[in-house]
Amino acid sequence: MIATSAIDQALSPDWELDFYSRPILDPDGKKRWELLICSTPAVGIDGRCSGPEFRWQRACPAASVNSIWLREALEQALADAADAGLGAPRRLRCWRVSMRTMVQRAADGLGLELVPSRRTYALVSWLQQREREVYPSEPGYLAGPLAPPPAPIRPVPVPLPEVARGESWSWASLPLEVLAGASEWDAAFASLIPLPESADPQAQVPGIRLFGGGRALAIAGWLAGLEPVRLEIDAARLVLEAGLEDRWLLGSLDPEEAAAAAAAFRRAREQAGGLQFLAVQGHESEQRFAGFWLLRDLPDA
């Protein structure tokens, strides 16, 4: 029984979901909607994707966009995953604020746990690939410049609550070749993403180390629930973006420090696919991590 449970868990990664309109007009003159589902990749000992991968796509007529259609589509996706020898996802992540209620209703009807989160890196990469290579070849593709969507109103970053604040923090960087072994590091809370295959192994990935002393484990557990997405330099502030639209203030910077950090993040975007990391440790001399997250800079829209 124990062995079976371990196998089921290994074959049941989280799913990432996007249900939204695409730049394609159907014959009725309405925009085509599409459901994309992919599994969150497992990370192997070499930092690359490991284990089975599940991808599922279905077009939806604009007149059928509702939670009932979505629930039925999810049922079919679950059945197709089972046919492939994969279990149901442990969690379902949805990254669009505007679709949260509809996805929540569909997920509730199937007993699936929904996690509103932008930590859907595999899905965003797949969607970007489809926008470059798939949609332009479809009949009805809307070529040419479109009116840009309204700029989102970004929440003002707020300080972390007292229970999640560390005693101190410092900048850090690690080469990609070191991060390749992160799946074997000693960390109580961790979430990794596959490393870009074409990047230079010596490329430096910027990040921060948060030191929490005796409260490090509690701080890491609290941060894990935030769904960390990326670090950002906002004027002279270090901000952690998390969840769907949360922004947490980690520290204030002097102008020179902020400029140097912003430059390091730009280099990482160019050389290492925008990778970043957030580490939580008890003290600077410790080798183990209370928490470790690989993050990635993502477009806002």
N, C-alpha and C positions, 0 to 999 in steps of 0.2 A: 504493500500500500504506500509506503514512504517513497519508494522508487517511482511509482506511477505519478504521485503528486509532484515530485521534482521534475519529471519529464513534462507534465502539463504546464508547470510554471515556466519552464524554459521555452515552451512553444507558444506562450501566451503573452507577447509583449503588449505594451500600450498601443493604441491606435491614435493617429492624428487625422483630423477631419476638416474638410473645407466644403461648404455647400453655398455656392454663390453664382452670380451671373458671369458670363464670359463675353469677350468682344466678338460675338457671332450672332447674326440675325437669322432666326428660323424663317421658313416660308411664310408664316403668318405675320412677319414683321416685328416679332417680339424677341427680346434677347434670350438666348439659350442659357439655362441654368445647368449646373453640373455638380455632381457629388464626387469628390476625390477622397479616398481613404488610403492611408499607408501605415504600416507598422513602424514603430520607433525602433531604429536599428540597435541591435546589441553590439557592444564593442569588445573585440577580442584582445588577446594579449599583445598584439602588434599595433593596437590603436585603430584597426580597420573594422569594417562591418563583419559581424559574425552571426551565424545562425540563419534561420529562414527569414525571407522577406515577403511581406504581403502588400500588394497594391490592388486597388479596386476602383473602377471608374464607371459612372453612369450619368447620361444626360437626362435632364428633367425639363419637360415643357413648362413655359412660364405660368400657364394656367394651373399647373399641378403643384406649385411651390407651397407646401404646408408641412406640418409635422407628421401628418398621416402618411404622405408619400415618403418622407424621410425615414419614418420608422419601418415601413415596408422594405425600403431599399437597404436599411441596416440589417433587417432580417435576412435578406438575400445575401448580403456580404458575409454575415456570420455563417450561413449555410455553405457558401463557397469556401470560406476559410476552413470549415470543418472538413469539407471534401479534400482539401489540400493537407489534411493532417494537423491543422493548427487549432488551438483552443480559442475561446472568446477572449477579448482583451481584458486586462485587469482594469484599465482606465481608458477613457476616451477624451482626447484633448481637442478643444475648439478654440481658434484664435481670433475670430471676428466678433467684436462686441455686438454688432447689429443682429447677429444670428444666434446669439446665446439662448434666448428664450425658446426659439423653435427647436434647436438641437437638444435643449434640456428636456422638453416634452417628449421628443422621440426617444431619447436615452432612458428616461424614466419608465416609458412603456415597455422597455426591454430589460429593465433591471441593470442598466449599465451606469457606472459611475462617471459623471462628467466633470472634467477639470478645466475650467476656463483658463487658458494659458497661451502665451506666445512661444512657449518652449516647444515649437513644432518645426524644428529646423529641417528635418527630412521632407516634410510636406511643402515647406516654402521653396526648397530647392527643386522639387518635382514640379511645382506650379510654375516656377521661373523657366524651367526647361520646356514646359508645354507652351508657355507664352512665346518662346523663341522659335520652337520647332514644329508645334502641332497646330495651334489655332490659325496661324497665317495660311495654312494650306486647306482650311475648311471652307466650303461654300458659305457665303454670307459673312465672311470675316470683315470686320470693320477696320479697314486699313486707314492710315493717316492719323494726324493728331486728333485727340478727343479732348473735350473739355475736362480739365483736371478736377478731381473730386475736391470737396471743401477740405481745407487743411484741418486736421483734428486739433481740438483744444487740449493741450497737454497739461495734465495736472501739475501743480506746483509740488516739487519734491518735499516730503515731510520727514522729520527725523525718525529713525528707528525707535520703537518703544524701548524703555529702559531694559526690559528683559532680554533684548536682542543686541544690545550695544556691547562691543568689546572694550577691553581696557586700552588698546592701542591698535594701530594698523600700519602697514608699510607697503610700498610698491615692491613688486617682484616681477621676474620674467623667467621663462623656461623655454629651452629650444624644443621644437616639435619632436625630435628624436627621444627626448626624455619623457614627454607627455605620452608617447606611444606605449609606455609601460604603466600608465595610470590605473588600468584595470586591476593591477596586482598590488596597488598601494594599500596601506592600512588606513581605512577611512570608515568612520561610523555611518556617515551620511555621504553619499556620492551620486553624481549623475554625470555621465560622460556622453560625448558625441563622437562619431567617427572623424578621424583626421583627414584633411584633404589629401588625396593621393598624389597630386602633382606638385605639392609645395616642397620647398627646400627643407630637408631635415634639420638644418641649422637655423631656420627662421625662428626668431624670438617671439614668443607669445606673452603679451603683457597681462598682468593681473595684480591682485592685492592679497595680502595675508592679514587676516583679522585675528588678533590674539585676545582670548577670553579668559585666560587663567582657569580657575576651577569651574567656571560656568561655560567653558567652550562647548561641551556637548549639548547643553541646553540651547545655547545660541545657534549651533548648527541645526538642531532639530527645528527651531523656529524658522530659520531661513529656508529650510527644505520645504516648508509649507507655503512659502511665498512664490514658488516656481520662478527662480532667478532666470533672467533672460540675457541681459547684457549690462556692461558698465558704460557709463557715458560721462564725458566732461561737459558740464553745462555752465558756461561762464567760468567762475572760479569755484565750482562745486563738483564733487565726485558723487555721482548718482548711480544707484542700482535700480534698473528697470526690471519689473517682475509682474507675474500674473498677466492680466489683459491690458491694464493701463496704469498699474501702480508705479510710483516713482519714490524711492527712498533715499534720503540724504545720508551719505556715509561720512562725508567730511568736507571741510572748507579748505581751499588751496590758495596759495599766493599766485599771482599772475604768471610768473616764470614757471612754477611747478605745473600749473594747469596747461600751459603751452607745450611743455615737454611731454606731458602725459597724452595730450591730444595728438601730438606728432607720433608717439609710439603706437597709439591706436590706429592711426592712418596707415602706418607701415604694416601693422598686423593685418589690416584689411586687404592690403595689396599682396603681401607675401605669405600669409597663413590663413587665407579665407575668412578674415575677421575674427579669428579665435581670440578668446580672453579666458581668464579663470578667476575664480573666487575660492580662497582657501580659509578655513577656520582651524586654528590651533590653540593649544593652551598657552604655550610660550614659544618664543622665537627659536629656542634651542631644540624643541621637540621634533622628532622625525615623523610621527604619525599625525594624521589629520582627524579632527572631529568632523569636518565636512570639507568636501572638495567638489566644485562644479566647473565643468567646462562650459563656457558661454560663447555666443557668437553674435557679432553685430549684424543686425537685420534691417532691411528697409522699413520705414514707418508705414508705408501703404502697400 
